[in-house]
Amino acid sequence: MTVIYQITDTHVPLEAENPVKTNFLILMDYVRQNPADLLVITGDLPGEDGNKQVYQWMKAQLPQDQKTYVIPGNHDDDANLYAIFGKDICVNTSFFHTLALDEIDLVFTNTGSGRFPPDQLKYLENESIRDKSVVFTHYPTKKISNGFMDTNYPLQDICEADAVLRRSNIAHVFCGHFHTEHETLGGYELHVTPSPAFEVALNEVELNRSRGRIPLRRIEIEGTSTRSEVIYLDD
C-alpha cells in the first residue's frame, strides 16, 4: 500500500508570529512523526504571492527524509518556487510529471495559471495512463456549487478539463483552491482538500471566511483502489 499526504493552500505569511504559520509547523511535525511514502503540496504556498522568503522558510521545515512534491497554485510564482525547492521536489520547471505505482499512475499537473496548459490536458487522455489513475492539481476540475469561489475564481477551462477527465483513465482528482472540504462523483471522483490558513463557505455567494483548522488528507492506494480521508489535527 502507498500512503500519500496532501496539504494545500497553506498561505504561509512573512510574520514570525502567526497562527497560519503555526498550523504549518504542526502539519510538518505530524508528517515528521508519521512519515508517508509521499507528501504532496498542491499550491498556494505563500501568503504573499510568490514570495521567495516564505518558500525558503517552508522548505526548511520539510522533514528531511520525507519524499515531497510541490505543484503551483494561483498565488505561486513558478520561477521562484522552482528556484527554492529545486528539481527533487518540483521535478521540472513545468511541474508536470507522472509517477508510476505498481498498478496505477500519479499525474502531477500545473494549473497555477488558472487553466490547464494544452499539452497537459491532452496528455490526460493518453492511453498510456493506466486505468484508475490519479491526478493532483490546484483547481477543482468541475463546478461544485453556486458559491463565491465557483462564481469568481473557477478554473478557466473547467468545462474542457471536466470533459477530458471523464473520457480519460483518471479515477480520482485531488485538488485545493476552494479552502473547504468537498467530494463529488461523476465520471471521476473529485476531492477538494481544505486549507490550514482559512476556510471559505462553499455555497455562499458572498465571501465568507473563517479561521482555518489544521487539515491533512491521507490517501491510501492499494493496487487500483484509492481511498482517502481528511484528518484534522486539531480534533
C-alpha positions in Angstrom: 0.0 0.0 0.0 1.2 3.5 -0.9 0.3 6.3 1.6 0.2 9.9 0.4 -0.4 13.1 2.4 -1.9 16.0 0.6 -1.6 19.6 2.0 -2.9 22.6 0.2 -3.4 26.4 0.3 -1.1 26.9 3.2 -0.7 30.7 2.5 2.2 30.9 5.0 2.8 34.6 5.9 6.0 36.5 6.4 5.3 37.4 10.1 7.2 35.4 12.6 4.2 35.0 15.0 1.1 34.0 13.1 -1.4 31.2 13.7 -1.3 30.2 10.0 2.5 29.7 10.3 1.9 27.7 13.5 -0.6 25.5 11.7 2.0 24.7 9.0 4.6 23.8 11.7 2.0 21.4 13.3 1.4 19.8 10.0 5.1 19.3 9.4 5.6 17.9 12.9 2.8 15.3 12.2 4.4 14.3 8.9 7.8 14.0 10.6 6.4 11.7 13.3 4.2 9.8 10.9 6.0 9.7 7.6 4.2 8.7 4.4 5.5 7.4 1.1 4.9 10.8 -0.4 3.9 14.3 0.7 2.2 16.4 -2.0 1.6 20.2 -1.5 -0.9 21.3 -4.2 -0.3 25.0 -4.4 -0.8 28.5 -2.9 2.1 28.1 -0.5 2.8 31.7 0.5 0.6 34.3 2.0 2.2 36.9 -0.2 2.2 35.8 -3.9 5.4 34.0 -5.0 7.4 35.2 -2.0 10.9 33.7 -2.0 11.5 34.3 1.7 8.4 32.3 2.5 9.4 29.5 0.1 12.8 29.3 1.8 11.3 29.1 5.3 8.8 26.4 4.2 11.5 24.3 2.5 13.5 24.4 5.8 10.5 23.0 7.7 10.0 19.9 5.4 11.0 16.7 7.1 14.4 15.7 5.6 13.6 12.1 4.8 10.1 12.7 3.5 9.7 12.4 -0.2 7.8 15.5 -1.3 6.4 17.0 -4.5 5.1 20.6 -4.9 2.9 21.9 -7.6 1.9 25.6 -8.1 -1.4 27.4 -7.3 -2.6 30.8 -8.5 -0.7 32.5 -5.7 2.6 31.0 -6.5 5.4 32.1 -8.8 6.7 29.2 -10.8 10.2 30.5 -11.3 10.7 31.4 -7.6 9.1 28.1 -6.5 11.4 26.0 -8.7 14.4 28.1 -7.7 13.9 27.5 -4.0 12.5 23.9 -3.9 14.6 22.6 -6.8 14.4 19.5 -9.0 14.0 16.9 -6.3 10.7 18.5 -5.2 9.4 20.2 -8.4 10.9 17.6 -10.8 11.0 20.1 -13.7 10.2 23.7 -14.4 6.7 22.9 -15.8 5.8 20.9 -12.6 4.2 18.3 -14.9 5.2 14.7 -14.4 4.0 11.2 -13.8 4.9 8.8 -11.0 4.2 5.1 -11.8 3.0 3.0 -8.9 2.5 -0.8 -9.2 -0.8 -0.7 -11.0 -1.8 3.0 -11.5 -0.1 6.3 -12.3 0.0 9.6 -10.3 -0.1 12.6 -12.6 1.1 16.0 -11.3 -0.2 19.0 -13.2 0.2 22.7 -13.2 -3.0 24.8 -13.2 -1.4 27.7 -11.4 -2.1 30.0 -14.4 -5.8 29.4 -13.8 -6.1 26.8 -16.6 -4.5 23.6 -17.9 -1.7 24.1 -20.3 -2.9 22.4 -23.6 -0.1 19.8 -23.6 -1.0 18.7 -20.1 -4.7 18.5 -20.8 -4.0 16.5 -24.0 -1.8 14.1 -22.0 -4.6 13.2 -19.6 -6.4 11.5 -22.5 -3.3 9.4 -23.3 -4.0 5.7 -23.3 -0.6 5.2 -21.7 -2.1 6.4 -18.4 -3.3 3.3 -16.7 -6.9 2.7 -15.6 -8.0 4.1 -12.2 -5.1 6.6 -12.1 -4.9 9.7 -10.0 -4.3 13.4 -10.8 -3.0 16.1 -8.4 -3.8 19.7 -9.4 -4.6 23.0 -7.7 -8.1 24.0 -9.1 -11.3 21.9 -8.9 -12.0 20.4 -12.3 -15.8 20.6 -12.2 -18.3 23.1 -10.9 -19.5 22.1 -7.5 -21.6 25.0 -6.2 -23.0 28.4 -7.0 -20.9 29.9 -4.2 -18.2 32.6 -4.2 -15.2 30.5 -5.3 -17.1 28.8 -8.2 -18.5 32.1 -9.3 -15.4 34.3 -9.1 -12.3 32.0 -9.2 -13.1 28.9 -11.2 -10.7 27.0 -13.5 -10.9 29.0 -16.7 -11.1 25.9 -18.9 -13.2 23.9 -16.5 -15.7 22.5 -19.0 -13.0 21.3 -21.3 -11.0 19.8 -18.4 -14.0 18.0 -16.9 -14.9 16.5 -20.3 -11.3 15.3 -20.9 -11.1 13.7 -17.4 -14.4 12.0 -17.9 -13.1 10.4 -21.1 -9.7 9.5 -19.6 -8.4 6.7 -17.4 -8.3 9.0 -14.4 -10.5 7.9 -11.5 -9.5 10.5 -8.8 -8.6 14.1 -8.9 -7.1 15.7 -5.7 -7.1 19.5 -5.5 -7.5 22.5 -3.2 -8.1 26.2 -4.0 -11.6 26.4 -2.6 -10.5 26.3 1.1 -13.1 23.8 2.1 -13.6 20.0 2.2 -15.8 18.5 -0.5 -16.1 15.4 -2.6 -18.2 14.8 -5.7 -18.7 12.0 -8.2 -19.5 11.9 -11.9 -17.1 10.2 -14.3 -14.3 10.5 -11.8 -14.1 11.4 -8.1 -13.1 15.0 -7.3 -11.6 15.5 -3.8 -11.3 19.1 -2.6 -8.9 19.4 0.4 -9.4 22.2 2.9 -6.8 24.9 3.8 -5.0 25.3 7.1 -5.0 29.1 6.5 -8.7 29.9 6.4 -12.0 28.2 5.4 -14.4 29.6 2.7 -18.1 28.7 2.9 -18.8 26.7 -0.2 -22.3 27.7 -1.1 -22.5 31.3 0.0 -22.5 33.9 -2.8 -20.6 36.5 -0.8 -17.1 35.7 0.5 -17.5 34.2 4.0 -14.1 33.4 5.5 -13.4 31.7 8.9 -10.3 30.7 10.7 -8.6 27.6 9.3 -8.3 24.4 11.1 -5.3 22.0 10.6 -6.3 19.6 7.9 -4.2 16.9 6.1 -5.7 14.5 3.6 -4.4 10.9 3.9 -4.6 8.9 0.7 -4.2 5.2 0.6 -3.6 3.4 -2.7 -3.6 -0.4 -2.9 -3.5 -1.9 -6.4 -6.1 0.0 -8.4 -8.1 1.0 -5.3 -7.8 4.6 -3.9 -9.4 5.8 -0.7 -8.9 9.0 1.3 -9.9 11.0 4.3 -9.2 14.4 5.7 -7.7 14.3 9.1 -8.0 17.4 11.3 -5.0 17.6 13.7 -6.8 20.0 16.0 -9.6 17.5 16.8 
